[in-house]
Amino acid sequence: MDFDKIKELMDDENQDDFQLPTSLENLKESQMPIAKIRKTMKGEIVTQLVCIVVFFAFPAVIKMEELPRAVYLILMFVTSLMTLGYLAKMIWFLRRTSNVGQQTKETILNFIHDIKLTMEVYKTGIIAGSLLLPISMAAILMGTFHLETASFSEWFLLKMPTSTLLLVIFGYLLSGVFIYYITVLWADKLYGIHVRKLEEILKQMEE
């Protein structure tokens, strides 16, 4: 009987027994950020749908002039289409990652990959929709304060002095940059910190 071989097998079994709890602990720990991401995403889907309803209901509650009202509704329709597009992507992500109780290293890797792709769509949709927001807000203000239709038409068609036009363009670009950074920071706060936690857990599992 080869006692040395038997000893090697026992050492291997003991080593496996020692590593197994660590792996299980990492898998259990990974459930927390995954659950938080899914919970946050569900809440955001509901919030965005409520916001769409509120935005479309606004002209029915507050009386607006016809032209600003028409412009506002058209812009809200376009924004809502883009919003619903990334909400559909988020819902697809939630359905795809519904088996969070069956986690392995591979499923966590796939989850990280999918959430990163979903976040890119999310940020693109938010930024694109938000870039129409300044025009929508201007339509609300001008329509609510019952300015002359001709005044709004001239503003909307950019019939204004060059100096005023440059200020409007600068303000719009500045608001676009502001919206971009706010969106990136917001997405990182909601999802990025949990993704980095998952990546740390994967590194621990590999070690």
C-alpha positions in Angstrom: 0.0 0.0 0.0 1.3 3.4 -1.0 1.0 5.5 2.2 2.6 8.5 0.6 -0.1 8.6 -2.2 -2.9 8.2 0.4 -1.4 11.1 2.4 -1.4 13.3 -0.7 -5.0 12.5 -1.4 -6.0 13.3 2.2 -4.1 16.6 2.1 -5.9 17.5 -1.2 -9.3 16.7 0.5 -8.4 18.8 3.5 -7.3 21.7 1.3 -10.6 21.5 -0.6 -12.5 21.5 2.6 -10.6 24.6 3.7 -11.3 26.5 0.5 -15.0 25.6 0.2 -16.4 27.8 3.0 -14.5 30.8 1.7 -16.0 30.3 -1.7 -19.5 29.9 -0.3 -19.0 33.0 1.9 -18.0 35.0 -1.2 -21.1 33.8 -3.1 -23.4 34.7 -0.2 -21.7 38.1 0.1 -22.2 38.7 -3.6 -26.0 38.3 -3.2 -26.2 41.5 -1.3 -24.9 43.9 -4.0 -26.9 42.0 -6.7 -30.1 42.2 -4.7 -29.5 46.0 -4.1 -28.9 46.5 -7.8 -32.1 44.7 -8.7 -34.2 46.5 -6.0 -32.9 49.9 -7.1 -33.6 49.1 -10.7 -37.2 48.1 -10.0 -37.8 51.3 -8.0 -36.4 53.4 -10.8 -38.6 51.8 -13.4 -41.7 52.6 -11.4 -40.4 56.2 -10.8 -39.7 56.8 -14.4 -43.2 55.5 -15.5 -44.8 57.8 -12.9 -42.8 60.8 -14.2 -43.9 60.1 -17.7 -47.6 60.2 -16.6 -47.0 63.4 -14.6 -45.3 65.1 -17.5 -48.1 64.3 -19.9 -50.8 65.3 -17.4 -49.2 68.7 -16.8 -50.8 70.5 -19.7 -54.2 69.2 -18.6 -53.7 70.7 -15.1 -52.1 74.0 -16.0 -53.6 76.0 -18.9 -51.0 76.7 -21.6 -51.0 78.6 -24.9 -51.5 76.4 -27.9 -48.1 76.6 -29.6 -46.0 76.1 -26.5 -48.4 73.3 -25.4 -47.9 71.5 -28.8 -44.2 71.9 -28.7 -44.1 70.6 -25.1 -46.2 67.5 -25.9 -44.1 66.7 -28.9 -40.9 66.9 -27.0 -42.4 64.9 -24.1 -43.5 62.2 -26.6 -40.0 61.9 -28.1 -38.4 61.9 -24.6 -40.9 59.2 -23.4 -40.1 57.0 -26.4 -36.4 57.1 -25.5 -37.2 56.6 -21.8 -39.3 53.6 -22.5 -36.6 52.2 -24.7 -34.0 52.0 -21.9 -36.7 51.0 -19.4 -37.4 48.0 -21.6 -33.7 47.2 -21.5 -33.8 47.4 -17.7 -36.8 45.1 -17.5 -35.0 42.6 -19.8 -32.0 42.7 -17.6 -34.2 42.0 -14.5 -35.7 39.0 -16.2 -32.4 37.7 -17.4 -30.9 38.0 -13.9 -33.9 36.6 -12.0 -32.0 33.4 -10.9 -29.8 35.3 -8.3 -30.2 32.4 -5.9 -28.1 30.1 -8.2 -24.9 32.0 -8.2 -21.5 30.8 -9.4 -18.4 32.7 -10.5 -19.7 32.5 -14.1 -23.2 33.9 -13.3 -21.6 36.8 -11.3 -19.3 37.6 -14.3 -22.3 37.6 -16.6 -24.2 39.8 -14.2 -21.4 42.3 -14.1 -21.2 42.3 -17.9 -24.9 42.7 -18.4 -25.3 45.5 -15.8 -22.4 47.5 -17.4 -24.1 47.3 -20.8 -27.4 48.2 -19.3 -25.9 51.2 -17.5 -24.4 52.5 -20.8 -27.9 52.3 -22.4 -29.3 53.9 -19.2 -26.9 56.8 -19.3 -27.3 57.3 -23.0 -31.1 57.4 -22.7 -31.1 59.7 -19.7 -28.7 62.2 -21.3 -30.5 62.2 -24.7 -33.9 62.7 -23.1 -32.6 65.4 -20.7 -31.0 67.4 -23.5 -34.6 68.2 -24.7 -35.5 69.2 -21.1 -34.4 72.9 -21.4 -36.7 73.4 -24.4 -39.6 71.7 -22.7 -39.1 73.9 -19.6 -39.0 77.0 -21.8 -42.2 75.9 -23.4 -43.8 75.4 -20.0 -42.7 78.8 -18.7 -43.7 80.7 -21.9 -46.9 78.9 -22.3 -47.9 79.2 -18.6 -47.2 82.9 -18.4 -49.3 83.4 -21.6 -46.6 85.2 -23.6 -47.6 86.1 -27.1 -47.5 83.2 -29.6 -45.3 85.3 -31.9 -42.7 85.8 -29.1 -42.5 82.0 -28.5 -42.4 81.3 -32.2 -39.5 83.8 -32.7 -37.7 82.2 -29.7 -38.3 78.7 -30.9 -37.1 79.5 -34.5 -34.1 81.3 -33.0 -35.1 84.7 -34.5 -33.1 86.7 -32.1 -30.0 89.0 -32.0 -26.7 87.3 -32.5 -25.6 88.1 -29.0 -28.7 86.6 -27.5 -28.4 83.5 -29.8 -24.8 83.0 -28.6 -26.0 83.2 -25.0 -28.7 80.7 -25.6 -26.3 78.3 -27.3 -23.8 78.6 -24.5 -26.4 78.1 -21.9 -27.7 75.0 -23.7 -24.3 73.5 -24.0 -23.5 74.3 -20.4 -26.8 72.6 -19.3 -25.8 69.6 -21.5 -22.4 69.2 -19.8 -24.1 69.6 -16.4 -26.7 67.0 -17.2 -24.0 64.6 -18.4 -22.0 64.7 -15.2 -25.0 64.6 -13.0 -26.2 61.5 -14.9 -22.8 59.8 -14.6 -22.5 60.5 -10.9 -26.1 59.4 -10.3 -25.6 56.1 -12.1 -22.4 55.5 -10.2 -24.1 56.2 -6.9 -27.0 53.8 -7.6 -25.2 51.0 -9.4 -21.4 51.6 -9.8 -20.5 51.1 -6.1 -22.3 47.7 -6.1 -20.6 46.6 -9.4 -17.2 47.4 -7.9 -18.1 45.4 -4.8 -18.9 42.4 -7.0 -15.6 42.8 -8.8 -13.8 42.8 -5.5 -15.6 39.6 -4.5 -14.6 38.0 -7.7 -10.9 38.9 -7.1 -11.2 37.3 -3.6 -12.6 34.1 -5.1 -9.8 33.9 -7.7 -7.2 34.3 -4.9 
